[in-house]
Amino acid sequence: MAKKPQARKLLITGATGGMGRASAVLAAKQGYDLVLADLSPDKLEILAAECRAHGVLASAVWLDVTQSDSIATLVHALDSAGGVDAIIHTVGLSPQMADWRRIIDVDLVGTVALLEQTRPCLKTGGCTVAIASMSAYMVPPHAQIDQTLANPLAADFSTQLEALNDAGYGLTHSGMAYAYAKRALKQYVADQSSNWGKEGKRLVSISPGLIDTEMGRLENAAMENFAAMRSLIALPRLGEPEDIASTALFLISDAAAYITGIDILVDGGFVSKLQHQQRQAS
């Protein structure tokens, strides 16, 4: 009897959130063994059990990307398991969930730290997908902000952030902090893909639009102009977490083996329609 091929192993962070959970369930259905990481042990175990029902292996690891020892524990678990074939990183906070500094710490500093420290655990030929946001396309280039956020792991990063805010650049607004953090993440992917490529590894980001998740509904409810925002979607619906999951699973597959260093908008055409309207108005 022919030996059954070994299942590919996938790490999903933020696994119990809307996009993470959808990615985990879809990956389990596709036969991936899973390492699921997030803050809630109880939710992780429930999700792991659901994934195992599809006949795959699924383990749970507690993760807080702002704590170096937590990332180290995850890395040790991945090393002990022989590495992973792919990573989908969905951990993140939106503007209504935290203040500006916590958002930068999670969405940029912790995220880049996680991506860099799990990079050696990614097998040659593997791919990491990080979740950015269409908000990254909705703020203008800003030399000082972009230069500072390009080095989130710098020893003097906190000092540089304070200098930015002392100069009145507005990152103390949670919405601006979120948008520029996601812009910086998107740029990190573009800048670092060459270094990853030398190791035979791919690095890609996805920028979701208005997605019908718990986090998305929280943000939508806080928008005074949500109806106007929704009208900018080219397709006649909000996005679903499965739209992000299916894109992420495609990107980590062999079918996307020549895709790296880019950001993919999964926004129902929102940004292109907005940019078209802006061009028409100018």
C-alpha positions in Angstrom: 0.0 0.0 0.0 1.3 3.4 -0.9 2.3 5.6 2.0 -0.1 8.4 2.7 1.6 11.8 2.0 2.3 13.9 5.0 -0.2 16.7 5.5 1.1 20.2 5.2 1.3 22.1 8.5 -0.1 25.7 8.9 0.2 28.2 11.7 -2.8 30.5 12.1 -2.5 33.4 14.5 -5.5 35.3 15.8 -7.2 31.9 15.1 -10.4 32.5 17.1 -11.2 35.9 15.4 -13.4 36.1 12.4 -10.8 35.8 9.6 -8.6 33.5 11.6 -11.4 31.1 12.4 -12.7 31.0 8.8 -9.1 30.3 7.7 -8.7 27.5 10.2 -12.0 25.8 9.2 -11.2 26.1 5.5 -7.7 24.8 6.0 -8.9 21.8 8.0 -11.3 21.0 5.2 -8.4 21.1 2.7 -6.4 18.7 4.9 -3.9 21.0 6.6 -2.6 20.1 10.0 -2.9 23.2 12.2 -1.2 25.1 14.9 -3.7 27.6 16.2 -2.5 30.6 18.3 -4.5 33.3 20.1 -5.3 34.8 23.5 -8.2 32.7 24.6 -7.3 29.1 25.6 -11.0 28.0 25.8 -11.9 29.3 22.4 -8.7 27.8 20.9 -9.6 24.4 22.2 -13.1 24.6 20.9 -11.8 25.6 17.5 -9.1 22.9 17.5 -11.7 20.2 18.3 -13.8 21.5 15.4 -10.8 21.3 13.1 -9.9 17.8 14.2 -13.4 16.7 13.2 -12.2 17.0 9.7 -9.5 14.4 10.3 -6.5 16.7 10.7 -4.2 17.4 13.6 -4.8 20.7 15.4 -2.9 22.0 18.4 -3.4 25.2 20.4 -0.8 27.7 21.6 -1.5 30.8 23.7 -0.1 33.9 22.0 0.3 37.6 22.9 2.4 39.2 20.2 3.3 42.1 22.5 5.1 39.7 24.9 8.5 38.4 23.7 8.3 35.3 25.9 5.0 34.4 24.3 6.4 34.6 20.8 9.4 32.6 22.0 7.1 29.8 23.3 5.3 29.7 20.0 8.6 29.5 18.1 9.8 26.6 20.4 6.5 24.8 19.7 7.0 25.2 16.0 10.6 24.1 16.1 9.7 21.1 18.1 7.1 20.1 15.5 9.6 20.4 12.7 8.5 23.8 11.4 5.5 24.8 9.3 4.8 25.0 5.6 2.8 28.2 5.9 1.7 31.0 8.2 -1.5 33.1 8.1 -1.1 36.0 10.6 -4.5 37.6 11.4 -3.8 39.1 14.9 -4.8 42.7 15.0 -6.7 45.5 16.8 -9.0 47.9 15.1 -9.5 51.6 16.1 -12.5 50.9 18.3 -10.7 48.2 20.2 -7.8 50.0 21.8 -5.9 53.3 22.1 -3.4 54.4 19.5 -0.3 53.0 21.2 -1.8 49.6 21.8 -2.8 49.4 18.1 0.8 50.2 17.0 2.2 47.7 19.5 -0.1 44.9 18.2 -0.7 45.7 14.6 2.9 46.7 13.7 5.6 46.1 16.4 4.2 42.8 17.6 3.3 41.7 14.1 6.7 42.4 12.6 8.4 40.7 15.6 6.2 37.6 15.1 6.9 37.5 11.4 10.6 37.8 11.9 10.9 35.3 14.7 8.7 32.7 13.0 10.5 33.1 9.7 13.2 30.5 10.6 10.3 28.0 11.4 8.9 28.4 7.9 10.1 25.7 5.6 11.8 26.4 2.3 9.1 26.9 -0.3 6.7 28.2 2.4 4.6 31.4 2.5 3.6 33.8 5.2 0.4 35.9 4.7 -0.1 38.9 6.9 -3.4 40.8 7.2 -3.1 44.5 6.5 -6.1 46.7 5.7 -7.6 48.9 2.9 -7.2 51.7 5.4 -3.5 51.6 4.4 -4.6 53.0 0.9 -6.6 55.8 2.4 -3.9 57.8 4.1 -1.4 59.9 2.2 2.4 59.2 2.1 4.0 61.0 5.0 7.8 61.1 5.1 8.3 61.4 8.8 5.6 58.9 9.8 6.6 56.4 7.1 10.3 56.6 8.0 9.6 56.0 11.7 7.2 53.2 11.3 9.5 51.4 8.8 11.7 50.4 11.8 9.3 49.2 14.5 11.9 46.9 16.1 14.4 49.7 16.5 15.7 50.2 20.1 14.7 53.8 20.0 11.3 53.3 18.4 9.3 54.5 21.4 11.4 57.7 21.5 10.8 58.3 17.8 7.0 57.8 18.2 7.0 60.4 21.0 8.9 62.8 18.7 6.3 62.3 16.0 3.5 63.1 18.3 5.3 66.0 19.9 5.5 67.4 16.3 1.8 67.1 16.0 1.5 64.4 13.4 -1.7 62.9 14.8 -0.8 59.3 15.5 -2.5 59.7 18.9 -5.8 59.3 17.0 -6.5 55.5 16.9 -7.8 55.6 13.4 -4.7 57.3 12.1 -2.5 54.9 14.1 -4.3 51.9 12.6 -4.1 53.1 9.0 -0.4 54.0 9.2 0.4 50.8 11.1 -1.2 48.8 8.3 0.5 51.0 5.7 3.8 50.2 7.3 3.0 46.5 7.4 2.2 46.5 3.7 5.5 48.3 3.1 7.4 45.8 5.3 6.1 43.0 3.1 7.3 44.8 -0.1 10.7 45.7 1.4 11.5 42.3 3.0 10.2 39.9 0.3 13.6 39.9 -1.4 15.4 38.8 1.8 12.7 36.1 2.3 13.1 35.1 -1.3 16.8 34.3 -0.8 15.6 31.6 1.6 13.1 30.3 -0.9 10.2 31.7 1.2 7.3 34.0 0.2 5.8 37.0 2.0 2.5 38.5 1.0 -0.2 40.7 2.7 -4.0 40.9 2.2 -5.9 44.2 2.7 -9.5 43.4 3.6 -12.2 45.9 3.0 -15.5 46.2 4.9 -15.8 42.6 6.2 -18.7 41.2 8.2 -16.9 40.0 11.3 -17.3 40.9 14.9 -14.5 43.4 14.6 -15.8 44.8 11.4 -19.3 45.3 12.8 -17.8 47.2 15.7 -16.0 49.5 13.4 -19.0 49.9 11.1 -21.3 50.8 13.9 -18.9 53.6 15.0 -18.9 55.2 11.5 -21.1 58.2 11.1 -20.9 57.8 7.3 -21.2 54.0 7.1 -23.9 54.2 4.4 -21.7 56.3 2.2 -18.7 54.1 2.9 -20.7 51.0 2.0 -21.9 52.6 -1.3 -18.3 52.7 -2.4 -18.1 48.9 -2.6 -18.3 48.0 -6.3 -19.9 44.6 -5.4 -23.4 44.6 -3.8 -22.4 43.2 -0.4 -20.1 43.4 2.5 -17.2 41.0 2.5 -17.3 37.7 4.5 -14.5 36.3 6.5 -14.5 33.4 4.1 -13.5 35.8 1.3 -10.3 36.5 3.2 -9.8 32.9 4.2 -10.1 31.6 0.6 -7.6 34.3 -0.6 -5.1 33.4 2.1 -5.4 29.6 1.4 -4.8 30.3 -2.3 -1.7 32.4 -1.5 -0.1 29.7 0.6 -0.8 27.1 -2.0 1.4 25.9 -4.8 -0.9 27.6 -7.2 0.5 31.0 -6.0 4.2 29.9 -6.0 5.3 32.9 -8.0 3.5 35.5 -5.9 5.4 37.4 -3.3 6.1 40.9 -2.0 2.7 42.3 -2.8 -0.5 43.4 -1.1 -3.8 42.0 -2.4 -6.9 44.1 -1.9 -9.9 42.0 -1.0 -12.3 44.9 -0.7 -15.0 44.3 -3.3 -13.6 47.1 -5.4 -13.9 49.8 -2.6 -10.4 51.4 -3.1 -10.6 51.4 -6.9 -14.0 53.0 -6.8 -12.9 55.6 -4.3 -9.8 56.4 -6.3 -11.9 56.7 -9.5 -14.2 59.2 -7.8 -11.3 61.2 -6.5 -9.8 61.4 -10.0 -13.2 62.5 -11.4 -13.4 65.2 -8.8 -9.9 66.6 -9.3 
